[in-house]
């Protein structure tokens, strides 16, 4: 199936690790040009080397920009950096930032603010810039990698879940607002996915349950009907489809990817 992504400029926030990096590899395989954004230059360098090693001849299709997207000014700088390299952005994938998982008794005001900065505003600062440019051009796709915690409250992920819920709302709202201008906006909600971020979540769950981390992991898997946690490539495949011409009539969708851990209609 041709996803018609060849030559398109894809900007991926949080593109140096985990789900973002898996998305980067998928878009490269489809012939896209990539701008990867991350806070750490060393992580971007490692990601670029890994991608070049896996996909022959891709070096001239990968650009990197260092930015802390919690700051609106740095989001603007990152977008300027991307446009200078490959021109206007055709596809924006947001996968940057993650709120720290914390047992409820340990929460305080700083934790709630930090979660919104880390997840919600790191997305909003880039979305706000890019969606307006896409609207002016009359085309574009945005896919936000959010998280299942925005639909189902998890005691150790309340601040992050609140940020995720807000991101789901703006994904649906912007989809309606910008559809007449040719821009599609969708979101995916991964459940437990095998990334570095999963470790901190399991540690917080183990602390709350007062069990070793390996037991918390076993319990988490037992709660997934598919019998395994997701892999970054599982999420990346969904992101690529939603960003492609094959999904041209799909917008405002919040796609849950949790292995049926929480069966629900809405």
C-alpha positions in Angstrom: 0.0 0.0 0.0 1.4 3.4 -1.1 0.9 5.8 1.8 1.9 8.7 -0.5 4.4 10.1 2.0 7.4 10.3 -0.4 9.0 13.7 -0.3 6.8 15.1 2.5 8.4 17.0 5.3 7.6 15.4 8.6 8.4 17.2 11.9 8.5 14.8 14.9 8.8 16.3 18.4 10.4 13.8 20.8 11.8 12.1 17.7 15.0 10.9 19.3 13.7 8.0 21.4 10.8 5.6 21.9 7.6 6.0 19.9 8.9 9.2 18.2 12.0 7.4 17.0 9.9 4.5 15.7 7.7 6.9 13.8 10.9 8.5 12.3 12.0 5.2 11.0 8.6 4.5 9.5 8.4 7.8 7.7 11.9 7.4 6.4 11.1 4.0 5.0 8.2 5.7 3.2 10.5 8.2 1.6 9.7 11.3 3.7 12.1 14.0 4.8 12.4 14.3 8.6 13.1 17.0 11.1 13.5 15.5 14.6 13.2 17.8 17.6 14.5 16.9 21.1 15.9 18.7 24.2 19.2 16.7 24.1 21.6 17.1 21.1 23.3 13.8 22.1 20.1 11.9 21.8 19.4 13.4 18.4 22.9 12.5 17.2 22.4 8.9 18.3 19.0 8.7 16.7 20.3 10.1 13.4 23.2 7.6 13.4 20.8 4.8 14.1 18.4 5.8 11.3 21.2 6.2 8.8 22.5 2.8 9.7 19.1 1.1 9.2 18.0 3.0 6.0 20.6 3.3 3.3 20.9 6.7 1.6 18.7 8.5 4.2 21.4 10.9 5.5 20.2 13.8 3.4 16.6 13.3 4.5 17.2 13.7 8.2 17.6 17.1 10.0 17.7 17.7 13.7 16.8 20.7 15.9 17.5 21.1 19.6 14.7 22.7 21.6 12.9 22.6 24.9 9.3 22.8 23.8 8.1 23.7 27.2 9.2 27.2 26.1 7.1 28.8 23.3 10.1 30.7 22.0 12.1 27.5 21.5 9.2 25.9 19.6 9.3 28.8 17.2 13.0 28.4 16.8 12.6 24.7 16.2 10.0 25.3 13.5 12.2 28.0 11.8 15.1 25.5 11.9 12.9 22.8 10.3 11.5 25.1 7.6 15.0 26.3 6.7 16.1 22.7 6.1 13.2 21.2 4.2 10.5 23.9 3.7 7.0 24.0 5.1 5.9 21.1 7.3 3.4 18.7 5.7 3.0 16.4 8.8 3.5 17.2 12.4 3.8 14.3 14.9 3.9 15.2 18.5 5.6 12.7 20.8 7.6 14.9 23.1 7.3 15.2 26.9 6.0 12.9 29.6 4.6 13.7 33.0 6.3 11.9 35.9 4.2 9.2 37.5 3.6 9.9 41.2 1.5 8.3 43.9 -1.4 10.6 44.8 -0.2 11.2 48.4 3.1 12.6 47.0 1.4 15.1 44.7 1.7 18.9 45.2 1.1 22.0 43.1 4.5 21.9 41.5 3.8 18.3 40.2 0.5 19.4 38.6 2.2 22.4 36.9 5.1 20.3 35.8 2.9 17.8 34.1 1.1 20.4 32.1 4.4 22.0 31.0 5.9 18.6 30.1 3.1 17.2 28.1 0.3 19.7 27.3 2.3 22.9 26.6 5.2 21.1 24.9 2.5 19.9 22.4 0.5 23.1 22.3 3.5 25.4 21.6 4.3 23.5 18.4 0.7 22.7 17.3 -0.3 26.4 17.6 2.4 27.4 15.2 2.1 24.6 12.7 -1.7 24.3 12.4 -2.0 28.0 11.4 0.7 27.6 8.7 -1.0 24.5 7.4 -4.4 26.3 7.4 -2.9 29.1 5.3 -1.4 26.6 2.8 -4.7 24.6 2.7 -3.3 21.2 3.6 -1.5 19.3 6.4 -1.8 16.5 8.9 -1.2 16.5 12.7 -1.0 13.3 14.7 -0.7 13.7 18.5 0.6 10.7 20.5 -1.3 11.3 23.7 -1.9 8.4 26.1 -4.6 6.2 27.6 -4.4 8.0 30.9 -6.5 10.8 29.5 -9.5 8.6 29.3 -9.1 6.3 32.3 -7.9 7.8 35.5 -4.8 6.1 36.9 -4.0 6.9 40.6 -0.2 7.2 39.8 -0.8 9.3 36.6 -3.3 11.9 37.6 -1.4 15.1 36.5 -0.3 13.4 33.3 -3.7 12.0 32.7 -5.2 15.5 33.0 -2.8 16.8 30.4 -3.6 13.9 28.1 -7.4 14.6 28.5 -6.8 18.2 27.5 -4.8 17.2 24.5 -7.6 14.9 23.3 -10.0 17.8 23.5 -7.8 20.1 21.5 -7.1 17.4 19.0 -10.9 17.0 18.4 -11.5 20.7 18.5 -8.8 21.7 16.1 -9.9 18.9 13.7 -13.3 20.5 13.5 -11.9 24.1 13.3 -9.4 23.3 10.6 -11.1 20.7 8.4 -12.6 23.4 6.2 -9.0 24.6 5.6 -7.7 21.2 4.5 -6.0 20.2 7.7 -6.6 16.9 9.5 -5.9 16.4 13.2 -5.9 13.0 15.0 -4.6 11.5 18.1 -3.5 8.0 19.3 -3.7 6.9 22.9 -1.1 4.2 23.6 -1.5 2.0 26.6 1.5 0.3 28.2 4.2 0.5 25.6 7.8 -0.9 25.9 9.8 2.4 26.1 12.1 3.9 28.6 9.2 5.8 30.1 7.5 2.6 31.0 10.2 1.9 33.7 9.3 4.9 35.8 5.6 4.0 35.5 6.2 0.5 36.7 8.4 1.8 39.6 5.5 4.1 40.7 3.0 1.3 40.4 5.2 -1.0 42.4 5.5 1.6 45.1 1.8 2.1 45.3 1.1 -1.6 45.3 4.0 -2.3 47.7 5.4 -5.1 45.5 8.6 -5.5 43.5 8.8 -4.0 40.0 8.7 -7.3 38.3 5.5 -8.2 40.0 4.0 -4.9 39.0 5.0 -5.6 35.4 3.4 -9.1 35.5 0.2 -7.6 36.8 0.2 -5.0 34.1 0.5 -7.6 31.4 -2.1 -9.8 33.0 -4.6 -6.9 32.5 -4.0 -6.8 28.8 -6.2 -9.2 26.8 -3.7 -9.4 23.9 -1.2 -10.8 26.4 1.6 -8.3 25.8 2.5 -4.7 26.0 2.7 -2.6 22.9 5.9 -2.0 21.0 6.8 1.5 19.7 6.5 0.2 16.1 2.9 -0.7 16.8 2.1 2.9 17.6 4.2 4.2 14.7 2.3 2.1 12.2 -1.0 3.7 13.3 0.6 7.2 13.2 1.8 6.7 9.7 -1.6 5.5 8.5 -3.4 8.5 10.1 -0.8 10.9 8.5 -1.2 9.3 5.1 -3.5 9.8 2.1 -5.1 6.5 2.9 -6.7 8.2 5.9 -7.9 11.2 4.0 -11.5 11.1 5.5 -10.3 10.5 9.1 -10.0 13.5 11.3 -10.9 14.3 14.9 -10.3 10.6 15.9 -8.9 9.5 19.2 -7.5 6.0 18.6 -7.0 3.9 21.7 -4.1 1.3 21.5 -4.1 -0.6 24.7 -4.6 -4.2 23.7 -8.2 -4.1 24.8 -7.1 -3.4 28.4 -10.1 -1.1 28.8 -12.9 -2.1 26.6 -15.2 0.9 26.0 -17.5 2.3 23.4 -16.4 6.0 23.7 
